Amino acid sequence: MAVVLTLGGAIGFLAAFTLTVEKIALLKDPSYSPSCSLNPVLSCGSVMTTPQAEVFGFPNPLLGIAGFAVVTALGVVLLTGVLLPRWMWWGLQAGVAFGVVFVHWLIFQSLYLIGALCPYCMVVWTVMIPVFWYTTLHALTRGHLPMPAQVSRAASAVTGYHGVVLTAWYLIIAVLILQRFWLYWTSLL
């Protein structure tokens, strides 16, 4: 758990920080082409200039910087062997639940409304999923969240297949990306 939070948080933080730097460069110079704008499909610039990129009135990566800094810090604290109080697990669970829902909303927006993918955003998607998944499994199996006993037992049963669930989750997103941009991908062959 500690390693997932530390590595996931650090990678997410770096991606969010890089997106923020790219957004600032784009604000300074509207003709700037972000380093992650590689082609018509993989194009941060196309995504950064949409209303979805500033849902709460400021650039979304600022949420990532703050959120992933907390996740990383909690991961490092857990690496030292400290036991977190229950209220911290509740806060972490609430934060990662918000994060994974927000990321999936952004995935939908990118695929079906914006029509472009931001590589740095995809890094955030990639780390947010296991951070949420393993935090939830940990909280349910360790009793950090007030849940009926049946839910805790079900979570314990799923724990043995944690990798299968995570792989299936990634495969579904990969298939959606492949399907949405099929014409573009096949034109490259």
Secondary structure as UniProt FT lines:
FT   HELIX           2..28
FT   TURN            30..31
FT   TURN            35..36
FT   HELIX           44..48
FT   HELIX           51..54
FT   TURN            55..56
FT   HELIX           61..79
FT   TURN            80..81
FT   HELIX           86..108
FT   HELIX           109..114
FT   HELIX           119..141
FT   TURN            142..143
FT   HELIX           149..159
FT   TURN            160..161
FT   HELIX           162..180
FT   HELIX           182..187
//
